[in-house]
């Protein structure tokens, strides 16, 4: 039996992520929502979702005593960060007047305000947050892109984006006034700004790929 731990720290829509994983996972897989350090560290794969504000996210992780646990999981097993679960892997976020994050990767999380123009190349007004479907262009080959063509559309809801210092970890980019990193990957970690559980067939394919991924890129 293979176990996928979905980290519960009171900051994510865990039900939709879990249901999507259960839908695509091999028959011998258990998907477990958990806030237990032992469950996370003993799982075969870990999913780290999240939504809301960076300050609240980090506060809840601390309250649940999961910061070191999640950091250890990100070093040792196939690991998927989703939305806020991608952003807090960085060192610091501009949100809430500045928030120290987990610091797994050097870089910051920036607000679209003041960075993007008010209109895109076609003259369409750009709203903040970005809410809806947008394309992800592959920036590197990766097993989680298997069966997903570059430029396919995923569902986004966010006002902030990651800006890693090391551009080689960027796995996907998206245009929204600027070109920004919408997916990152290094070693056994893959993280994505969009919500694959809400992204129809391509999102399900990415989750399916994760349930079979051995953590090698």
Wavefront OBJ file of the C-alpha trace (Angstrom):
o trace
v 0.000 0.000 0.000
v 1.337 3.404 -1.041
v 0.363 6.398 1.109
v -0.002 10.006 -0.036
v -0.164 12.464 2.862
v -2.094 15.691 2.263
v -0.802 18.122 4.870
v -3.589 19.627 6.980
v -2.643 22.890 8.691
v -6.051 24.597 8.465
v -5.156 26.565 5.326
v -6.303 24.646 2.281
v -9.271 23.258 0.396
v -8.221 19.758 1.284
v -11.373 18.002 0.182
v -11.126 18.896 -3.515
v -7.398 18.078 -3.616
v -7.965 14.759 -1.861
v -10.901 13.777 -4.049
v -8.915 14.547 -7.192
v -5.970 12.483 -5.958
v -8.234 9.586 -5.043
v -9.760 9.738 -8.513
v -6.424 9.364 -10.321
v -4.264 7.357 -7.901
v -3.452 3.676 -8.504
v -5.747 1.219 -6.737
v -3.177 0.342 -4.057
v -2.898 3.966 -2.863
v -4.311 5.554 0.279
v -4.739 9.344 0.277
v -4.661 10.592 3.870
v -5.460 14.109 5.106
v -3.285 14.555 8.163
v -1.665 16.998 10.572
v 0.399 14.227 12.162
v 4.174 14.572 11.855
v 4.535 10.786 11.827
v 1.991 10.405 9.026
v 3.761 12.999 6.895
v 7.246 11.608 7.492
v 6.150 7.995 6.938
v 4.171 8.676 3.762
v 5.483 7.690 0.346
v 4.487 11.052 -1.162
v 3.456 14.393 0.313
v 1.072 17.041 -1.026
v 1.348 20.506 0.526
v -1.679 22.619 -0.463
v -2.639 26.035 0.831
v -4.693 29.141 0.310
v -5.135 32.450 2.069
v -2.453 34.808 3.384
v 1.222 33.978 3.861
v 1.269 35.259 7.446
v -1.673 33.057 8.417
v -0.148 30.104 6.602
v 3.148 30.357 8.450
v 1.348 30.946 11.749
v -0.771 27.812 11.334
v 2.237 25.725 10.322
v 3.978 26.875 13.481
v 0.942 26.160 15.661
v 0.671 22.672 14.206
v 4.439 22.152 14.667
v 4.763 21.269 10.995
v 7.408 23.648 9.650
v 10.333 21.293 10.233
v 8.208 18.295 9.237
v 7.248 19.785 5.872
v 10.844 20.924 5.305
v 12.084 17.396 5.962
v 9.486 15.905 3.622
v 10.586 18.324 0.903
v 14.115 16.946 1.223
v 13.319 13.252 1.313
v 10.296 12.209 -0.775
v 8.177 13.121 -3.809
v 6.634 16.427 -2.784
v 3.944 18.527 -4.481
v 3.287 22.127 -3.407
v 0.057 23.773 -4.563
v -0.719 27.519 -4.611
v 0.261 28.901 -1.172
v 2.075 25.611 -0.682
v 4.383 26.799 -3.457
v 4.794 30.376 -2.262
v 5.879 29.626 1.302
v 8.753 27.478 0.029
v 10.490 30.794 -0.709
v 12.438 32.890 1.807
v 10.104 35.835 2.136
v 6.770 37.195 0.941
v 5.765 40.821 0.400
v 2.324 39.935 1.753
v 1.193 41.408 5.103
v 4.028 43.989 5.027
v 6.608 41.221 4.776
v 6.545 37.651 6.054
v 9.429 35.246 6.571
v 8.585 31.949 4.891
v 10.151 28.479 4.999
v 13.263 29.384 3.042
v 13.636 26.097 1.212
v 14.494 28.072 -1.911
v 16.135 31.467 -2.159
v 13.794 34.078 -3.540
v 10.753 36.120 -2.733
v 7.018 36.249 -3.293
v 5.884 39.478 -4.949
v 2.538 41.201 -5.410
v 1.276 41.826 -8.936
v 0.411 45.416 -7.966
v 3.091 47.769 -9.243
v 4.719 44.987 -11.289
v 2.217 44.281 -14.028
v 0.677 46.802 -16.377
v -3.021 47.548 -16.231
v -3.662 45.933 -19.607
v -2.266 42.960 -21.486
v -0.897 42.975 -25.042
v -4.426 42.636 -26.433
v -5.625 45.646 -24.461
v -7.611 43.604 -21.946
v -7.703 45.007 -18.426
v -5.715 42.915 -15.936
v -7.417 42.398 -12.609
v -5.801 41.527 -9.302
v -6.129 38.813 -8.176
v -5.636 36.822 -11.334
v -8.680 34.595 -11.235
v -9.445 32.130 -13.976
v -7.751 30.091 -16.676
v -4.293 30.829 -18.047
v -1.589 29.012 -19.940
v 1.503 27.392 -18.470
v 4.475 27.125 -20.812
v 6.953 24.423 -19.891
v 10.361 25.789 -18.918
v 11.952 22.374 -18.386
v 11.180 18.756 -19.104
v 9.714 17.072 -16.067
v 7.862 13.803 -15.342
v 4.865 15.731 -14.003
v 4.360 17.311 -17.437
v 3.940 13.867 -19.013
v 0.862 13.862 -21.253
v 0.398 17.645 -20.859
v 1.368 19.831 -23.785
v 3.175 23.087 -23.138
v 0.742 25.996 -23.234
v -2.212 24.147 -21.742
v -4.583 26.111 -19.527
v -4.784 25.739 -15.739
v -6.972 27.458 -13.163
v -5.427 30.257 -11.066
v -6.532 32.365 -8.100
v -3.724 34.554 -6.725
v -2.395 38.072 -6.226
v 1.229 37.092 -5.542
v 3.832 35.193 -7.562
v 7.174 33.587 -6.764
v 10.459 35.043 -7.954
v 13.202 32.458 -7.301
v 16.824 33.584 -7.306
v 17.841 30.403 -9.120
v 16.070 30.567 -12.476
v 17.044 26.975 -13.250
v 14.332 25.696 -10.885
v 11.565 27.329 -12.942
v 9.509 24.508 -14.478
v 6.708 26.558 -15.988
v 5.924 30.165 -16.835
v 2.712 32.123 -17.281
v 1.965 35.525 -18.804
v -0.109 37.954 -16.780
v 1.208 41.409 -17.539
v 4.651 39.894 -17.027
v 6.104 36.455 -17.497
v 6.377 34.845 -14.056
v 7.263 31.448 -12.621
v 4.044 29.459 -12.284
v 5.803 26.168 -11.496
v 9.133 25.269 -9.944
v 10.928 21.956 -9.674
v 14.145 20.690 -8.171
v 15.093 17.121 -7.327
v 12.080 15.531 -5.570
v 10.015 18.738 -5.320
v 7.484 20.068 -7.797
v 5.326 23.080 -6.923
v 2.696 24.886 -8.942
v 0.848 28.179 -8.493
v -2.356 27.035 -10.162
v -4.870 24.580 -8.735
v -4.512 21.291 -10.628
v -7.511 19.854 -8.754
v -9.643 22.549 -10.460
v -7.916 22.399 -13.841
v -9.936 19.735 -15.645
v -8.169 16.956 -17.554
v -4.694 18.503 -17.610
v -4.786 19.162 -13.884
v -5.882 15.599 -13.224
v -3.094 14.353 -15.481
v -0.533 16.294 -13.445
v -1.908 14.780 -10.228
v -1.940 11.330 -11.828
v 1.703 11.787 -12.786
v 2.510 12.768 -9.221
v 0.885 9.663 -7.751
v 3.294 7.563 -9.826
v 6.388 9.783 -9.587
v 9.481 8.400 -7.889
v 10.906 11.844 -7.134
v 13.493 11.726 -9.894
v 13.558 14.469 -12.516
l 1 2 3 4 5 6 7 8 9 10 11 12 13 14 15 16 17 18 19 20 21 22 23 24 25 26 27 28 29 30 31 32 33 34 35 36 37 38 39 40 41 42 43 44 45 46 47 48 49 50 51 52 53 54 55 56 57 58 59 60 61 62 63 64 65 66 67 68 69 70 71 72 73 74 75 76 77 78 79 80 81 82 83 84 85 86 87 88 89 90 91 92 93 94 95 96 97 98 99 100 101 102 103 104 105 106 107 108 109 110 111 112 113 114 115 116 117 118 119 120 121 122 123 124 125 126 127 128 129 130 131 132 133 134 135 136 137 138 139 140 141 142 143 144 145 146 147 148 149 150 151 152 153 154 155 156 157 158 159 160 161 162 163 164 165 166 167 168 169 170 171 172 173 174 175 176 177 178 179 180 181 182 183 184 185 186 187 188 189 190 191 192 193 194 195 196 197 198 199 200 201 202 203 204 205 206 207 208 209 210 211 212 213 214 215 216 217
